[in-house]
Amino acid sequence: MPAGDLELVKLTKRYGDTVAVDGIDLRVPAGTYCCLLGPSGCGKTSTLRMIAGHEDASDGDVILSSANITALPPAARGTAMMFQSYALFPHLSIRDNVAFSLKMKGVSKPERYAKADQMLALVDMSARAERLPSQLSGGQQQRAALARALITNPRILLLDEPLSALDPFLRIRMRAELKRFQKELGITFIHVTHSQEEAMALADTIVVMTNARIEQTGTPREVFNAPRTEFVARFMGGHNIVADGEKKLAVRADKLRLERLNGSTPPHQAVVSGIEYQGTIVSVGLASEQHGELSAALPEAEFYANPFSAGDQVSVSWTPADAHELAG
Protein backbone atom coordinates (compact mmCIF):
# COMPACT_ATOMS: atom_id res chain seq x y z
CA MET A 1 0.00 0.00 0.00
CA PRO A 2 1.45 3.43 -0.93
CA ALA A 3 2.46 5.67 1.98
CA GLY A 4 -0.48 7.54 3.44
CA ASP A 5 -3.20 5.41 1.83
CA LEU A 6 -6.10 4.54 4.13
CA GLU A 7 -7.89 1.20 3.86
CA LEU A 8 -10.95 -0.01 5.74
CA VAL A 9 -11.34 -3.79 5.67
CA LYS A 10 -14.70 -5.32 6.66
CA LEU A 11 -15.04 -2.51 9.20
CA THR A 12 -18.01 -3.06 11.51
CA LYS A 13 -19.55 -1.21 14.43
CA ARG A 14 -22.30 -2.65 16.62
CA TYR A 15 -24.13 -0.94 19.46
CA GLY A 16 -25.84 -3.84 21.18
CA ASP A 17 -28.15 -5.39 18.61
CA THR A 18 -27.87 -2.36 16.30
CA VAL A 19 -25.38 -2.56 13.43
CA ALA A 20 -24.22 0.99 12.72
CA VAL A 21 -21.53 0.04 10.18
CA ASP A 22 -21.85 -3.30 8.41
CA GLY A 23 -18.56 -4.72 7.15
CA ILE A 24 -17.54 -1.93 4.79
CA ASP A 25 -14.48 -1.99 2.52
CA LEU A 26 -12.95 1.28 1.32
CA ARG A 27 -9.58 2.51 0.07
CA VAL A 28 -8.77 6.24 0.14
CA PRO A 29 -5.51 7.16 -1.65
CA ALA A 30 -3.21 9.61 0.11
CA GLY A 31 -3.95 13.26 -0.68
CA THR A 32 -7.61 12.64 -1.50
CA TYR A 33 -10.53 14.82 -0.42
CA CYS A 34 -13.09 12.13 0.42
CA CYS A 35 -16.67 12.88 1.51
CA LEU A 36 -18.76 10.31 3.36
CA LEU A 37 -22.27 11.25 2.28
CA GLY A 38 -25.62 9.94 3.43
CA PRO A 39 -28.73 10.53 5.53
CA SER A 40 -28.74 10.62 9.33
CA GLY A 41 -28.13 7.19 10.83
CA CYS A 42 -26.44 5.72 7.74
CA GLY A 43 -23.15 4.99 9.55
CA LYS A 44 -20.94 7.77 8.20
CA THR A 45 -20.10 9.39 11.55
CA SER A 46 -19.48 6.02 13.23
CA THR A 47 -17.08 5.23 10.37
CA LEU A 48 -15.24 8.52 10.87
CA ARG A 49 -14.99 7.98 14.62
CA MET A 50 -13.57 4.46 14.14
CA ILE A 51 -10.90 5.89 11.82
CA ALA A 52 -10.09 8.48 14.50
CA GLY A 53 -10.04 5.92 17.31
CA HIS A 54 -12.87 7.62 19.20
CA GLU A 55 -14.99 4.49 18.69
CA ASP A 56 -13.69 0.93 18.93
CA ALA A 57 -14.30 -1.23 15.88
CA SER A 58 -16.49 -4.26 16.61
CA ASP A 59 -14.81 -6.10 13.74
CA GLY A 60 -12.55 -5.43 10.78
CA ASP A 61 -9.46 -3.27 10.40
CA VAL A 62 -8.29 0.30 9.84
CA ILE A 63 -5.00 0.33 7.93
CA LEU A 64 -2.93 3.46 7.30
CA SER A 65 0.28 3.32 5.24
CA SER A 66 0.26 -0.49 5.54
CA ALA A 67 0.17 -0.30 9.37
CA ASN A 68 -2.84 -1.70 11.20
CA ILE A 69 -3.97 1.14 13.49
CA THR A 70 -7.28 -0.43 14.59
CA ALA A 71 -6.25 -0.82 18.23
CA LEU A 72 -4.12 2.32 18.58
CA PRO A 73 -5.27 5.29 20.70
CA PRO A 74 -6.28 8.43 18.80
CA ALA A 75 -3.02 10.30 19.51
CA ALA A 76 -0.91 7.49 18.00
CA ARG A 77 -2.77 7.12 14.70
CA GLY A 78 -1.49 10.00 12.59
CA THR A 79 -5.03 11.38 12.31
CA ALA A 80 -6.64 14.54 13.66
CA MET A 81 -10.33 15.23 14.19
CA MET A 82 -12.18 18.50 13.63
CA PHE A 83 -15.47 18.27 15.47
CA GLN A 84 -18.84 19.64 14.37
CA SER A 85 -19.01 21.94 17.43
CA TYR A 86 -15.33 22.99 16.97
CA ALA A 87 -14.90 22.18 20.74
CA LEU A 88 -12.68 25.17 21.47
CA PHE A 89 -11.83 25.79 25.13
CA PRO A 90 -13.85 28.93 26.02
CA HIS A 91 -11.39 30.19 28.67
CA LEU A 92 -8.27 29.93 26.49
CA SER A 93 -7.05 32.36 23.85
CA ILE A 94 -7.07 31.19 20.27
CA ARG A 95 -3.27 30.81 20.37
CA ASP A 96 -3.52 28.63 23.48
CA ASN A 97 -6.35 26.60 21.94
CA VAL A 98 -4.24 25.88 18.87
CA ALA A 99 -1.14 25.10 20.96
CA PHE A 100 -2.99 22.92 23.48
CA SER A 101 -2.07 19.50 22.06
CA LEU A 102 1.62 20.46 22.00
CA LYS A 103 1.36 21.60 25.62
CA MET A 104 0.02 18.13 26.52
CA LYS A 105 3.07 16.63 24.82
CA GLY A 106 5.41 18.74 26.95
CA VAL A 107 6.56 21.09 24.19
CA SER A 108 8.03 24.31 25.57
CA LYS A 109 5.93 27.47 25.45
CA PRO A 110 8.15 29.34 22.94
CA GLU A 111 8.21 26.33 20.60
CA ARG A 112 4.49 25.60 20.79
CA TYR A 113 3.57 29.27 20.40
CA ALA A 114 5.82 29.54 17.34
CA LYS A 115 4.13 26.53 15.81
CA ALA A 116 0.66 27.83 16.77
CA ASP A 117 1.42 31.19 15.17
CA GLN A 118 2.53 29.39 12.01
CA MET A 119 -0.79 27.53 11.88
CA LEU A 120 -2.80 30.68 12.59
CA ALA A 121 -1.01 32.45 9.74
CA LEU A 122 -1.92 29.55 7.45
CA VAL A 123 -5.63 30.04 8.17
CA ASP A 124 -5.43 33.87 8.17
CA MET A 125 -6.10 34.20 11.91
CA SER A 126 -2.88 35.83 13.17
CA ALA A 127 -4.63 39.07 14.08
CA ARG A 128 -7.05 37.23 16.38
CA ALA A 129 -4.56 35.05 18.27
CA GLU A 130 -5.25 36.72 21.64
CA ARG A 131 -9.04 36.62 21.40
CA LEU A 132 -11.32 34.16 23.18
CA PRO A 133 -13.56 31.85 21.11
CA SER A 134 -16.63 33.86 22.15
CA GLN A 135 -15.12 36.92 20.45
CA LEU A 136 -14.97 35.17 17.06
CA SER A 137 -17.54 34.62 14.33
CA GLY A 138 -18.53 31.10 13.32
CA GLY A 139 -16.18 31.14 10.35
CA GLN A 140 -13.30 32.37 12.49
CA GLN A 141 -13.95 29.66 15.09
CA GLN A 142 -13.84 27.11 12.31
CA ARG A 143 -10.47 28.38 11.12
CA ALA A 144 -9.16 28.21 14.69
CA ALA A 145 -10.39 24.63 15.03
CA LEU A 146 -8.73 23.77 11.72
CA ALA A 147 -5.42 25.25 12.89
CA ARG A 148 -5.65 23.28 16.14
CA ALA A 149 -6.19 20.04 14.21
CA LEU A 150 -3.37 20.74 11.76
CA ILE A 151 -0.75 21.56 14.41
CA THR A 152 -0.31 17.83 15.09
CA ASN A 153 0.90 17.39 11.47
CA PRO A 154 -1.63 14.60 10.72
CA ARG A 155 -1.56 12.37 7.68
CA ILE A 156 -5.38 12.42 7.66
CA LEU A 157 -7.71 15.20 8.79
CA LEU A 158 -11.18 13.97 9.80
CA LEU A 159 -14.02 16.50 9.60
CA ASP A 160 -17.43 15.81 11.17
CA GLU A 161 -20.09 18.04 9.53
CA PRO A 162 -17.70 21.02 9.80
CA LEU A 163 -19.93 23.47 7.90
CA SER A 164 -23.33 22.66 9.38
CA ALA A 165 -23.28 25.49 11.95
CA LEU A 166 -22.54 28.22 9.40
CA ASP A 167 -24.98 30.39 7.50
CA PRO A 168 -25.43 29.53 3.78
CA PHE A 169 -23.22 32.36 2.45
CA LEU A 170 -20.35 31.58 4.82
CA ARG A 171 -20.73 27.86 4.16
CA ILE A 172 -19.99 28.40 0.47
CA ARG A 173 -16.96 30.55 1.28
CA MET A 174 -15.60 28.04 3.78
CA ARG A 175 -16.02 25.21 1.26
CA ALA A 176 -13.59 26.99 -1.01
CA GLU A 177 -11.16 27.52 1.87
CA LEU A 178 -11.28 23.86 2.96
CA LYS A 179 -10.57 22.74 -0.59
CA ARG A 180 -7.68 25.20 -0.85
CA PHE A 181 -6.17 24.08 2.47
CA GLN A 182 -6.40 20.43 1.44
CA LYS A 183 -4.66 21.06 -1.88
CA GLU A 184 -1.94 23.21 -0.32
CA LEU A 185 -1.25 20.77 2.54
CA GLY A 186 -1.45 17.68 0.33
CA ILE A 187 -2.93 15.53 3.10
CA THR A 188 -6.04 13.36 3.07
CA PHE A 189 -9.30 14.98 4.22
CA ILE A 190 -12.21 12.71 5.14
CA HIS A 191 -15.32 14.83 5.55
CA VAL A 192 -18.72 13.65 6.80
CA THR A 193 -21.76 15.46 5.40
CA HIS A 194 -25.42 14.93 4.59
CA SER A 195 -25.31 17.68 1.92
CA GLN A 196 -25.08 16.47 -1.66
CA GLU A 197 -24.12 19.97 -2.82
CA GLU A 198 -21.30 20.15 -0.26
CA ALA A 199 -19.93 16.73 -1.23
CA MET A 200 -19.99 17.50 -4.95
CA ALA A 201 -18.28 20.87 -4.41
CA LEU A 202 -15.46 19.47 -2.26
CA ALA A 203 -14.77 15.83 -2.95
CA ASP A 204 -12.37 14.02 -5.22
CA THR A 205 -14.20 10.87 -4.07
CA ILE A 206 -17.75 10.59 -2.76
CA VAL A 207 -18.76 7.56 -0.66
CA VAL A 208 -22.56 7.32 -0.52
CA MET A 209 -23.78 5.37 2.52
CA THR A 210 -27.18 4.07 3.60
CA ASN A 211 -28.32 1.48 6.14
CA ALA A 212 -24.78 1.00 7.51
CA ARG A 213 -23.31 0.10 4.11
CA ILE A 214 -21.57 1.75 1.19
CA GLU A 215 -24.00 2.13 -1.69
CA GLN A 216 -21.60 3.67 -4.22
CA THR A 217 -18.12 5.17 -4.43
CA GLY A 218 -16.88 7.39 -7.22
CA THR A 219 -16.01 10.90 -8.37
CA PRO A 220 -18.77 13.50 -8.02
CA ARG A 221 -19.50 13.30 -11.75
CA GLU A 222 -19.63 9.51 -11.69
CA VAL A 223 -21.99 9.38 -8.74
CA PHE A 224 -24.26 12.12 -10.06
CA ASN A 225 -24.36 11.09 -13.72
CA ALA A 226 -24.26 7.33 -13.23
CA PRO A 227 -26.00 6.48 -9.94
CA ARG A 228 -25.75 2.76 -9.33
CA THR A 229 -29.01 2.32 -7.46
CA GLU A 230 -32.38 3.99 -7.02
CA PHE A 231 -31.32 5.16 -3.56
CA VAL A 232 -28.25 6.97 -4.91
CA ALA A 233 -30.26 8.54 -7.75
CA ARG A 234 -32.90 9.86 -5.37
CA PHE A 235 -30.47 10.93 -2.65
CA MET A 236 -28.18 12.82 -5.02
CA GLY A 237 -31.25 14.69 -6.30
CA GLY A 238 -31.98 16.01 -9.76
CA HIS A 239 -33.02 12.58 -11.09
CA ASN A 240 -36.30 11.01 -12.11
CA ILE A 241 -36.86 7.28 -11.73
CA VAL A 242 -38.82 5.95 -14.70
CA ALA A 243 -39.94 2.43 -15.61
CA ASP A 244 -38.93 0.84 -18.88
CA GLY A 245 -40.44 -2.65 -18.97
CA GLU A 246 -38.83 -4.47 -16.06
CA LYS A 247 -35.93 -2.02 -15.86
CA LYS A 248 -35.66 1.16 -13.83
CA LEU A 249 -33.92 4.13 -15.37
CA ALA A 250 -32.57 7.35 -13.88
CA VAL A 251 -33.08 10.43 -16.05
CA ARG A 252 -31.82 13.81 -14.93
CA ALA A 253 -34.46 16.50 -14.55
CA ASP A 254 -32.64 18.76 -17.01
CA LYS A 255 -32.78 16.00 -19.65
CA LEU A 256 -36.58 15.67 -19.69
CA ARG A 257 -38.34 17.31 -22.62
CA LEU A 258 -41.95 18.49 -22.36
CA GLU A 259 -44.48 19.23 -25.10
CA ARG A 260 -48.18 19.96 -24.96
CA LEU A 261 -50.41 17.12 -26.06
CA ASN A 262 -51.70 17.71 -29.58
CA GLY A 263 -54.19 14.86 -29.84
CA SER A 264 -51.55 12.15 -30.19
CA THR A 265 -50.90 9.45 -27.58
CA PRO A 266 -47.19 9.61 -26.70
CA PRO A 267 -45.52 6.79 -24.74
CA HIS A 268 -45.10 8.95 -21.63
CA GLN A 269 -47.67 11.48 -20.43
CA ALA A 270 -48.07 13.62 -17.34
CA VAL A 271 -50.00 16.53 -15.88
CA VAL A 272 -48.17 19.66 -14.72
CA SER A 273 -48.61 19.74 -10.95
CA GLY A 274 -46.55 22.80 -10.04
CA ILE A 275 -44.11 25.45 -11.23
CA GLU A 276 -41.13 26.76 -9.27
CA TYR A 277 -39.00 29.62 -10.55
CA GLN A 278 -35.38 28.97 -9.48
CA GLY A 279 -33.49 31.66 -11.31
CA THR A 280 -31.54 30.14 -14.18
CA ILE A 281 -34.04 27.27 -14.40
CA VAL A 282 -37.74 26.69 -13.86
CA SER A 283 -38.62 23.44 -12.11
CA VAL A 284 -41.80 21.88 -13.49
CA GLY A 285 -43.45 19.30 -11.24
CA LEU A 286 -45.26 16.49 -13.04
CA ALA A 287 -47.75 13.82 -12.02
CA SER A 288 -47.61 10.69 -14.16
CA GLU A 289 -49.86 7.64 -13.80
CA GLN A 290 -47.07 5.58 -15.33
CA HIS A 291 -44.06 6.92 -13.39
CA GLY A 292 -45.42 8.74 -10.34
CA GLU A 293 -43.96 12.14 -9.46
CA LEU A 294 -41.43 13.58 -11.91
CA SER A 295 -39.70 16.91 -12.34
CA ALA A 296 -38.26 18.72 -15.34
CA ALA A 297 -35.67 21.51 -15.09
CA LEU A 298 -36.15 23.89 -18.03
CA PRO A 299 -33.90 26.84 -18.86
CA GLU A 300 -35.56 30.09 -17.82
CA ALA A 301 -35.68 31.56 -21.34
CA GLU A 302 -37.05 28.34 -22.83
CA PHE A 303 -39.82 28.09 -20.25
CA TYR A 304 -41.00 31.68 -20.54
CA ALA A 305 -40.96 31.59 -24.34
CA ASN A 306 -43.84 29.09 -24.08
CA PRO A 307 -44.81 28.68 -20.40
CA PHE A 308 -46.70 25.77 -18.92
CA SER A 309 -49.36 26.09 -16.23
CA ALA A 310 -50.56 23.74 -13.52
CA GLY A 311 -53.08 21.32 -15.01
CA ASP A 312 -51.55 21.26 -18.50
CA GLN A 313 -51.30 17.82 -20.05
CA VAL A 314 -47.89 17.17 -21.56
CA SER A 315 -45.85 14.50 -23.25
CA VAL A 316 -42.60 13.61 -21.51
CA SER A 317 -39.59 12.36 -23.44
CA TRP A 318 -35.83 11.82 -23.17
CA THR A 319 -33.12 10.44 -25.39
CA PRO A 320 -31.81 6.91 -24.75
CA ALA A 321 -28.33 8.34 -24.12
CA ASP A 322 -29.72 10.38 -21.21
CA ALA A 323 -31.25 7.37 -19.44
CA HIS A 324 -29.05 5.48 -17.00
CA GLU A 325 -30.09 1.92 -16.03
CA LEU A 326 -30.11 1.27 -12.30
CA ALA A 327 -28.95 -1.92 -10.61
CA GLY A 328 -31.56 -4.15 -9.04
FENCOR-V807249 format. One record per backbone hydrogen bond with DSSP energy under -1.0 kcal/mol. CO is the residue of the C=O (numbers start at 1). NH is the residue of the N-H. Records with the same first field share a line. If there is no record, write none. Layout:
CO = NH + NH
This chain:
2 = 5
5 = 65
6 = 28
7 = 63
8 = 26
9 = 61
11 = 24
12 = 58 + 59
13 = 20 + 21
15 = 18
18 = 15
21 = 13
24 = 11
26 = 8
28 = 6
29 = 32
32 = 189
33 = 204 + 205
34 = 191
35 = 207
36 = 193
37 = 209
39 = 42
42 = 212
43 = 47
44 = 48
45 = 49
46 = 50
47 = 51
48 = 52
49 = 53 + 54 + 55
59 = 12
61 = 9
62 = 69
63 = 7
64 = 67
67 = 64
69 = 72
73 = 76
74 = 77
78 = 155 + 156
80 = 158
82 = 160
83 = 86
89 = 92
93 = 97
94 = 98
95 = 99
99 = 103
100 = 104
102 = 107
103 = 106
108 = 112
109 = 113
110 = 114
111 = 115
112 = 116
113 = 117
114 = 118
115 = 119
116 = 120
117 = 121
118 = 122
119 = 123
120 = 125
121 = 124
125 = 128
126 = 129
128 = 131
129 = 95
131 = 94
132 = 135
133 = 136
137 = 141
138 = 142
139 = 143
140 = 144
141 = 145
142 = 146
143 = 147
144 = 148
145 = 149
146 = 150
147 = 151
150 = 153
155 = 188
156 = 80
157 = 190
158 = 82
159 = 192
161 = 164
163 = 166
167 = 171
168 = 172
169 = 173
170 = 174
171 = 175
172 = 176
173 = 177
174 = 178
175 = 179
176 = 180
177 = 181
178 = 182
179 = 183
180 = 184
181 = 185
182 = 186
188 = 157
189 = 34
190 = 159
191 = 36
192 = 161
193 = 38
195 = 199
196 = 200
197 = 201
198 = 202
199 = 203
205 = 35
206 = 218
207 = 37
208 = 215 + 216
210 = 213
212 = 22
213 = 210
216 = 208
218 = 206
219 = 223
220 = 224
221 = 225
222 = 226
228 = 327
229 = 233
230 = 234
231 = 235
232 = 236
238 = 253
240 = 251
242 = 249
244 = 247
247 = 244
248 = 326
249 = 242
250 = 324
251 = 240
252 = 255
253 = 297
257 = 317
259 = 315
268 = 316
270 = 314
271 = 287
272 = 311
274 = 285
276 = 283
278 = 280
280 = 300
281 = 278
282 = 298
283 = 276
284 = 296
285 = 273 + 274
286 = 294
287 = 271
288 = 292
292 = 288
294 = 286
296 = 284
298 = 282
299 = 303
300 = 304
301 = 305
303 = 306
309 = 312
312 = 272
313 = 261
314 = 270
315 = 259
317 = 257
319 = 322
320 = 323
324 = 250
